[in-house]
């Protein structure tokens, strides 16, 4: 009696190649792991936050090829070969990105938990539509939740970002 061949189980981890904040990363991670988990746990990038885990609150937002994406529900294997930008990839304390500076200027935070998503949505919106209408701003932020109620300040920050982005462009 011979033993039947048992198929090998899928690998628990694999080497995945990511492009995060302008740097190539080779990581040994489970391919089905949420991108958020890899960003926070493996790369120590804490801009994206765990909010709902369902892709509904926006706290985990990152840019994937320049578009807003919910990193809590994207398998990390799904972003190989794509450009990922987190809040840390925009600017820093010494040289904030124009969107970050707009939120600082308008003090558009209370607890700050939602700001990662709000800033990332602002960057994506203004890179796609440099002079958005009020309706376009509201639509871009509609699925990013702020539980503290700083919506008016956040809208003011996006309007300020329009000005700062324009000033940051080369003449």
C-alpha positions as CSV (number, residue, x, y, z in Angstrom):
1,X,0.0,0.0,0.0
2,X,1.5,3.3,-1.0
3,X,0.7,6.7,0.6
4,X,-1.2,9.1,-1.6
5,X,0.6,12.3,-2.4
6,X,-0.6,15.0,-0.1
7,X,-0.6,18.5,-1.7
8,X,1.7,21.0,0.1
9,X,-0.1,23.7,1.9
10,X,0.2,27.2,0.7
11,X,3.2,29.0,2.2
12,X,2.6,30.7,5.4
13,X,4.9,33.5,4.4
14,X,6.5,34.7,1.2
15,X,9.0,37.3,0.2
16,X,7.1,40.3,-1.1
17,X,8.6,43.3,-2.8
18,X,7.0,46.6,-2.0
19,X,7.7,50.2,-2.8
20,X,6.9,52.2,0.3
21,X,7.6,55.9,0.6
22,X,10.1,55.8,-2.2
23,X,12.1,52.9,-0.8
24,X,12.2,49.3,-2.0
25,X,11.3,46.8,0.7
26,X,11.7,43.0,0.6
27,X,9.6,41.5,3.4
28,X,8.9,38.0,4.6
29,X,5.2,38.2,5.4
30,X,2.0,36.3,4.9
31,X,0.7,37.3,1.5
32,X,-2.9,37.6,2.8
33,X,-1.9,39.9,5.7
34,X,-3.6,43.3,5.6
35,X,-1.3,46.0,4.2
36,X,-2.0,48.0,7.4
37,X,-0.6,45.3,9.6
38,X,2.6,45.1,7.5
39,X,3.0,48.9,7.4
40,X,2.6,49.2,11.2
41,X,4.2,46.0,12.5
42,X,6.9,45.3,10.0
43,X,7.9,48.7,8.7
44,X,7.0,50.7,11.9
45,X,5.0,53.3,9.9
46,X,2.4,54.5,12.3
47,X,0.6,57.2,10.2
48,X,-2.1,54.8,9.1
49,X,-4.3,53.8,12.0
50,X,-6.4,50.8,12.8
51,X,-9.9,52.1,13.1
52,X,-12.7,49.8,12.1
53,X,-10.9,47.0,10.2
54,X,-13.6,47.1,7.6
55,X,-12.4,49.9,5.3
56,X,-15.2,52.2,6.4
57,X,-13.7,54.9,8.6
58,X,-10.6,55.9,6.6
59,X,-8.1,56.0,9.5
60,X,-5.9,53.5,7.7
61,X,-5.8,55.4,4.4
62,X,-2.6,55.3,2.3
63,X,-2.0,56.3,-1.3
64,X,-1.5,53.4,-3.7
65,X,-0.3,54.7,-7.1
66,X,-1.6,58.1,-6.0
67,X,-5.1,57.0,-5.1
68,X,-6.6,56.7,-1.6
69,X,-6.8,53.1,-0.5
70,X,-8.0,51.5,2.8
71,X,-4.9,49.6,4.0
72,X,-6.9,47.5,6.6
73,X,-8.6,45.5,3.9
74,X,-6.0,45.2,1.1
75,X,-3.9,42.0,1.2
76,X,-0.3,43.0,1.1
77,X,0.3,40.7,-1.9
78,X,-2.1,42.9,-3.9
79,X,0.2,45.9,-3.8
80,X,3.4,44.4,-5.1
81,X,4.8,46.5,-7.9
82,X,2.7,49.5,-6.9
83,X,3.8,52.7,-5.2
84,X,2.6,53.0,-1.6
85,X,2.8,56.3,0.2
86,X,2.0,56.7,3.9
87,X,1.7,59.9,6.0
88,X,5.4,59.5,6.8
89,X,6.2,59.6,3.1
90,X,4.7,63.1,2.7
91,X,6.8,65.2,5.0
92,X,8.2,65.5,8.5
93,X,8.2,68.0,11.4
94,X,11.0,70.1,9.8
95,X,9.5,70.1,6.3
96,X,5.8,69.3,6.4
97,X,4.1,68.5,3.1
98,X,1.7,71.2,2.0
99,X,-1.3,69.1,3.1
100,X,0.1,68.5,6.5
101,X,1.0,72.2,6.8
102,X,-2.6,73.1,6.0
103,X,-4.0,70.9,8.8
104,X,-1.4,72.5,11.2
105,X,-2.3,76.0,10.1
106,X,-6.0,75.5,10.6
107,X,-5.6,73.4,13.8
108,X,-7.9,70.9,12.2
109,X,-7.6,68.3,14.9
110,X,-9.1,67.4,18.2
111,X,-8.1,63.8,19.0
112,X,-6.2,63.5,15.7
113,X,-7.1,59.9,15.1
114,X,-8.8,60.6,11.7
115,X,-6.1,63.0,10.4
116,X,-4.1,60.4,8.6
117,X,-7.1,59.6,6.4
118,X,-8.1,63.2,6.0
119,X,-4.6,64.3,4.9
120,X,-4.2,61.4,2.5
121,X,-7.6,62.1,1.0
122,X,-6.7,65.7,0.6
123,X,-3.4,64.9,-1.2
124,X,-5.2,62.5,-3.6
125,X,-8.0,65.0,-4.2
126,X,-5.7,68.0,-4.9
127,X,-3.3,66.0,-7.0
128,X,-6.2,64.9,-9.2
129,X,-8.3,68.1,-9.0
130,X,-6.2,71.2,-8.0
131,X,-9.1,73.6,-7.7
132,X,-11.9,71.5,-6.2
133,X,-15.4,72.8,-5.5
134,X,-16.9,72.6,-2.1
135,X,-19.0,69.7,-3.3
136,X,-15.8,67.9,-4.5
137,X,-14.1,68.4,-1.2
138,X,-17.0,67.1,0.7
139,X,-17.3,64.1,-1.6
140,X,-13.6,63.3,-1.2
141,X,-13.9,63.3,2.6
142,X,-17.4,61.8,2.8
143,X,-16.1,58.3,3.7
144,X,-13.5,59.5,6.2
145,X,-15.0,59.7,9.7
146,X,-14.2,62.2,12.4
147,X,-15.8,61.2,15.6
148,X,-14.7,64.5,17.4
149,X,-16.8,66.7,15.2
150,X,-14.0,68.9,13.7
151,X,-15.5,68.7,10.2
152,X,-15.6,72.5,9.7
153,X,-11.9,72.8,10.6
154,X,-11.1,69.9,8.3
155,X,-12.9,71.5,5.4
156,X,-11.0,74.7,6.2
157,X,-7.8,72.7,6.1
158,X,-8.5,71.3,2.7
159,X,-9.3,74.8,1.4
160,X,-6.0,76.0,2.9
161,X,-4.2,73.1,1.2
162,X,-5.4,74.3,-2.2
163,X,-3.5,77.6,-1.6
164,X,-0.4,75.9,-0.1
165,X,-0.3,73.4,-3.0
166,X,-0.4,76.2,-5.5
167,X,2.4,78.0,-3.8
168,X,4.5,74.9,-3.6
169,X,4.3,74.3,-7.4
170,X,7.3,75.4,-9.4
171,X,6.8,78.7,-11.2
